[in-house]
Structures are given as structure tokens and as C-alpha cells.
Amino acid sequence: MAMTLIKKTDDYRIFQRGDQRYAVQDGTGKPINGEEKVKILLAEELIKVTLPADPVPEVEAAEEVADEESAADEAAADEVVAEEASEEAPAETEDTPVEEPAAQETEDEPEAKAAEA
């Protein structure tokens, strides 16, 4: 991907990359990023910054997240109460018969037992 030199000053160089975005390097060739890069590109009028049309949705989104977190906290509290209630229930006694499934022999098992003996 080739970069085209757009502007060169003593402080920085601006390149346009193959994907039509900009790269900014300082005088020593190190990349400049973040707010400093944005300031340089704005000063050279290579980019335009627009503010969001309606900042209200951000506030509403934050309220929705808070509502979801409180609902999750309530659900977790309900689970704790349910676990405590189940711990108080009487445990099964050992006198309760437990049916074990009958062992089924396949055709290969008798031969394997005979071979081991």
C-alpha cells in the first residue's frame, strides 16, 4: 500500500494512504496519533468534524444500561433467596431406595471376559 505525500513541514509530514485515510509523522518519522493528529488534519482542512445531531440518545442509553443492571441485581438476589430456601428443605434420607439400572451384557462382553481369564 503506497502512501502519497500530501504536505511536508518542519514539524510534521502528512501522507494519504491507499485506503484514502491520512497518516501523520513527526519530523523524525515517528507516527502521530490521537488528538494531536486530529488537530493537525483539522488545521490543514483535510478532515471535518461534525457533532452528533442529538446528544439525548446517549443519556437515554445510559439510563437503559442502569435499568438493566438493576434488573440483573434483582434477579441475582432472587436466586440467592431460592438457594437458601432449597438448603432449608429436608434432605433425602438414606432409607430411600434408589433403583440402579440393570447391567446389560452385549455380545462382545462374554468373549472379552473369557479372553481375560
Backbone as a ProteinNet text record, in pm:
[ID]
protein_1_A
[PRIMARY]
MAMTLIKKTDDYRIFQRGDQRYAVQDGTGKPINGEEKVKILLAEELIKVTLPADPVPEVEAAEEVADEESAADEAAADEVVAEEASEEAPAETEDTPVEEPAAQETEDEPEAKAAEA
[TERTIARY]
85.1	0	90.3	82.5	167.6	101	185.8	135.6	187.2	98	130.9	154.3	264.4	294.3	200.6	124.9	30.8	93.8	156.8	218.3	336.6	444.1	562.9	599.4	614.6	660.5	780	836.8	948.4	901.8	774.7	723	661.4	601.3	532.5	519.8	483.2	453.5	318.9	236.6	104.8	105	62.7	52.8	-92.3	-129.8	-259.8	-234.3	-296.8	-276.1	-360.1	-339.1	-413.3	-562.1	-600.7	-743.1	-805.3	-739.4	-785.9	-787.5	-727.9	-713.6	-578	-555.7	-433.2	-341.7	-212.3	-109.4	-26	8.1	87.3	211.3	327.2	454.6	519.3	590.7	662.7	790.9	872.6	994.6	1093.9	1089.9	1183.2	1126.4	1002.1	942.1	855.7	839	752.7	607.1	516.3	374.9	314.7	225.1	148.3	5.5	-52.9	-188.4	-270.4	-397.2	-485	-525.7	-544.8	-593.7	-498.3	-368.1	-269.4	-283.5	-304.8	-322.7	-448.7	-556.5	-682.6	-664.6	-594	-570.7	-494.3	-392.6	-312.3	-397.5	-475.5	-558.4	-668.5	-722.9	-822.2	-759	-639.1	-570	-541.4	-511.9	-483.5	-610.8	-725.8	-858.2	-868.8	-807.3	-816.8	-934.1	-976.5	-1092.5	-1187.6	-1312.6	-1412.5	-1470.9	-1493.3	-1551.4	-1692.2	-1788	-1925.4	-1971	-2049.4	-2102	-2228.2	-2259.4	-2382	-2503.6	-2604.2	-2721.7	-2801.6	-2813.6	-2897.5	-2822.7	-2769.8	-2696.7	-2788.1	-2919.6	-3014.2	-3009.7	-2997.5	-2995	-2884.1	-2771.5	-2664	-2710	-2784.6	-2834.2	-2936.5	-3026.1	-3126.2	-3060.7	-2957.2	-2886.6	-2822.6	-2767.1	-2706.1	-2812.1	-2931.4	-3039.2	-3083.6	-3089.2	-3127.8	-3027	-2899.2	-2795.8	-2812.5	-2840.2	-2859.7	-2981	-3089	-3208.8	-3178.8	-3101.1	-3065.1	-2980.6	-2888	-2803.3	-2885.4	-2983.1	-3065.7	-3153.6	-3202.1	-3281.7	-3196.1	-3070.2	-2979.8	-2951	-2934.9	-2911.2	-3031.1	-3152.2	-3272.9	-3283	-3250.1	-3255.4	-3154.8	-3036.5	-2934.4	-2981.5	-3048.2	-3099.8	-3208.3	-3292.6	-3396.7	-3335.5	-3225.8	-3159.2	-3101.7	-3045.6	-2988.8	-3099	-3213.8	-3326.8	-3373.4	-3380	-3423.2	-3324.5	-3194.3	-3093.7	-3103.7	-3126.5	-3139.4	-3261.9	-3371.3	-3492.9	-3470.8	-3395.3	-3370.7	-3277.2	-3188.2	-3099	-3175.5	-3283.6	-3363.2	-3453.9	-3480.8	-3567.9	-3499.1	-3579.8	-3519.2	-3450.7	-3333.7	-3256.1	-3313.6	-3292.1	-3339.3	-3262.1	-3331.4	-3265.7	-3204	-3117.1	-3050.8	-3143	-3257.1	-3351.4	-3429.1	-3425.1	-3497.7	-3427.4	-3502.6	-3438.5	-3409	-3292.6	-3250.7	-3238.5	-3311.8	-3307.4	-3187.9	-3106.3	-2993.1	-3029.9	-2990	-3023.3	-2950.4	-3021.8	-2964.3	-2854.4	-2746.1	-2634.1	-2673.9	-2653.9	-2686.3	-2557.1	-2552	-2432.7	-2452.6	-2350.8	-2356.4	-2291.9	-2298.6	-2242.6	-2091.9	-2022.3	-1877.4	-1827.7	-1906.3	-1859.3	-1829.4	-1913.5	-1878	-1747.5	-1723.2	-1599.6	-1480	-1496.5	-1386.2	-1354.4	-1457.5	-1434.1	-1364.5	-1402.1	-1340.5	-1195	-1164.8	-1027.7	-937.6	-992.5	-913.4	-879.9	-966.2	-947.1	-848.1
-115.8	0	122.9	197.1	315	435.8	520.9	642.9	761.3	857.5	975.8	1092.4	1162.3	1277.9	1391.2	1439.9	1548.9	1683.1	1688.9	1813.6	1782	1861.8	1842.9	1977.4	1977.7	2097.4	2055.5	2149.8	2116.2	2030.7	2047.2	1976.9	1841.4	1826.6	1701.4	1682.5	1558.7	1523.8	1453.3	1486.5	1424.6	1341.1	1216.5	1123.2	1079.1	1046.2	984.1	839.4	752.5	609.4	559	435.1	373.9	362.3	356.4	347	484.5	589.1	727.3	789.1	724.2	784.3	852.5	926.9	1003.9	946.5	959	923.7	1049	1073.1	1191.7	1144.5	1197.2	1164.9	1293.7	1281.6	1400	1417.9	1513.6	1545.3	1430.7	1341.4	1228.2	1103	1109.9	995.7	908.1	947	868.7	907.3	809.6	840	927.6	1016	1099.3	1048.5	1019.4	966.8	1042.8	1009.1	1063.5	1207.2	1280.9	1418.4	1508.7	1485.8	1569.6	1552.6	1429.4	1403.5	1473.3	1464.4	1528	1679.5	1739.1	1883.5	1923.8	1847.2	1878.2	1866.9	1757.9	1738.6	1842.8	1886.6	1994.1	2125.8	2154.3	2278.3	2283.2	2169.3	2163	2148.8	2144.2	2130	2004.4	1898	1770.3	1686.1	1712.4	1641.9	1744.8	1702.9	1786.9	1708.2	1777	1713.3	1766.2	1676.5	1716.3	1658.1	1736.8	1690.8	1609.6	1517.9	1441.4	1534.2	1501.6	1586.6	1590.9	1478.1	1472	1401	1475.9	1411.4	1342	1355.6	1296.9	1144.2	1076.7	930	872.7	942	892	885.9	986.7	990	878.8	861.4	756.2	618.8	600.7	472.9	443.8	545.1	526.3	487.3	545.6	509.9	365.7	321.2	183.9	86.4	117	30.5	20.7	133.7	133.4	49.5	56.8	-23	-171.1	-207.6	-347.5	-400.5	-317.3	-359.8	-381.1	-292.6	-310.2	-432.9	-462.8	-583.4	-707.7	-703.5	-817.1	-836.3	-725.6	-735.6	-798	-759.2	-815.9	-964.8	-1005.5	-1146.8	-1226.5	-1171.7	-1239.8	-1253.8	-1151.8	-1158.4	-1264.8	-1277	-1380.1	-1519.2	-1537.8	-1667.5	-1703.9	-1606.6	-1631.5	-1674.9	-1608.9	-1644.7	-1785.4	-1821	-1954.1	-2059.6	-2031.8	-2126.7	-2147.4	-2040.7	-2052.4	-2135.7	-2119.1	-2195.5	-2342.5	-2374.1	-2514.1	-2579.7	-2503.2	-2557.8	-2592.3	-2520.4	-2546	-2666.5	-2708.1	-2823.4	-2948.3	-3045	-3166.7	-3248	-3295.9	-3375.4	-3515.7	-3583.5	-3721.3	-3810.5	-3905.9	-3997.1	-4111.6	-4181.6	-4294.7	-4414.1	-4412.3	-4522.2	-4525.5	-4418.1	-4413.9	-4504.9	-4603.1	-4695	-4624.2	-4652.7	-4597.8	-4713.4	-4703.9	-4811.7	-4790.7	-4894.3	-4887.9	-4961	-4908.9	-4978.1	-5111.9	-5210.6	-5344.4	-5342	-5412.3	-5417.7	-5503.6	-5451.3	-5525.3	-5571.9	-5698.9	-5752.2	-5750.6	-5709.3	-5713.1	-5843.1	-5870.2	-5994	-6000.4	-5885.7	-5883	-5904.5	-5869.8	-5876.8	-6019.8	-6119.4	-6254.7	-6304.3	-6268.5	-6311.6	-6241.4	-6112.8	-6038.5	-6095.1	-6133	-6190.3	-6326.2	-6402.1	-6533.5	-6518.3	-6415.4	-6394.9	-6349.3	-6274.5	-6227.2	-6341.1	-6439.9	-6547.4	-6648.9
0	0	0	-105.3	-118.3	-53.5	5.1	66.3	-15.6	-35.9	-113	-18.3	-34.7	48.7	10.8	110.1	87.8	124.8	242.1	286.1	376.9	361.9	445.1	506.5	640.3	711.8	796.4	870.1	959.5	1077.2	1116.7	1233.7	1201.2	1084	1052.3	901.4	863.9	725.1	722.7	624.5	610.7	483.7	498.6	386.6	371	245.9	223	186.6	263.3	242.9	125.8	88.5	-21.5	5.2	133.4	167.6	190.4	142.3	146	286.3	384.8	517.3	524.5	632.9	645.2	753	727.9	825.4	848.2	975.5	1009.5	1083.9	1041.8	1106.4	1155.2	1268.2	1316.6	1236.2	1273	1198.9	1194	1294.1	1296.5	1230	1183.3	1114.8	1203	1329.1	1418.5	1395.7	1401	1376.2	1486.1	1443.6	1536	1530.2	1645.9	1652.1	1754.2	1760.3	1862.2	1835.1	1945	1935.7	1858.6	1874.8	1804.9	1653.4	1608.4	1466	1414.9	1491.6	1452	1441.2	1536.5	1533.1	1408.1	1371.9	1252.8	1127.2	1116.4	996.9	987.7	1102.7	1101.6	1057.6	1106.6	1071	920.9	861.9	718.6	636	703.4	640.9	555.2	602.2	531.8	582.8	703.9	759.8	818.5	836.1	900.4	1016.3	1127.3	1243.8	1260.8	1271.8	1296	1428.5	1499.5	1626.4	1602.3	1692.5	1675.3	1676.8	1598	1585.8	1714.9	1785.3	1904.2	2016.7	2115	2224.3	2325	2314.8	2409.5	2407.7	2293.3	2296.7	2383.6	2396.5	2482.3	2626.7	2670.3	2807.2	2826.6	2729	2738.9	2739.6	2660.2	2656.5	2790.8	2855.5	2986.6	3089.1	3079.1	3170.4	3148.1	3021.5	2991.4	3049.9	3040	3095.9	3246.7	3310.5	3455.6	3492.8	3414.1	3440	3425	3321.7	3300.9	3415.6	3466.2	3577.3	3703.3	3729.6	3849.4	3835.6	3715.9	3694.3	3716.2	3672.6	3691.9	3840.8	3915	4058.9	4129.3	4088.7	4148.4	4118.7	3996.1	3959.3	4040.7	4062.9	4142.9	4286.9	4339.8	4476.9	4487.2	4385.4	4385.4	4384.6	4309.6	4305.4	4441.5	4511.8	4644.3	4739.3	4734.7	4821.2	4788.1	4659.9	4619.8	4667.5	4660.4	4706.8	4857	4931.3	5075.8	5111.3	5038.4	5064.6	5034.9	4929.7	4896.3	4997.1	5058.5	5160.1	5287	5315.1	5433.9	5415.9	5294.6	5270.1	5323.9	5376.5	5431.7	5323.1	5355.3	5260	5253.7	5141.1	5127.6	5222.7	5282.8	5376	5301.2	5368.9	5304.9	5294.1	5365.9	5361.6	5230.7	5156	5031.1	4931.4	4877.8	4782.1	4649.9	4600.1	4472.3	4376	4265.2	4166.8	4075.4	4064	3974	3846.7	3734.2	3608.9	3601.9	3550.1	3537.8	3433	3459.9	3367.5	3248.7	3130.9	3009.7	2945.2	2918.6	2854.3	2704.2	2635.8	2490.1	2445.6	2318.3	2265.9	2283.8	2285.5	2294.8	2437.9	2538.6	2676.6	2722.4	2694.7	2741.5	2678.5	2553.7	2490	2551.9	2587.6	2648	2785.3	2861.2	2993.5	2982.5	2882.4	2862.9	2820.7	2742.6	2696	2810.8	2904.6	3016.7	3112.6	3121.5	3217.7	3174.8
[MASK]
+++++++++++++++++++++++++++++++++++++++++++++++++++++++++++++++++++++++++++++++++++++++++++++++++++++++++++++++++++++

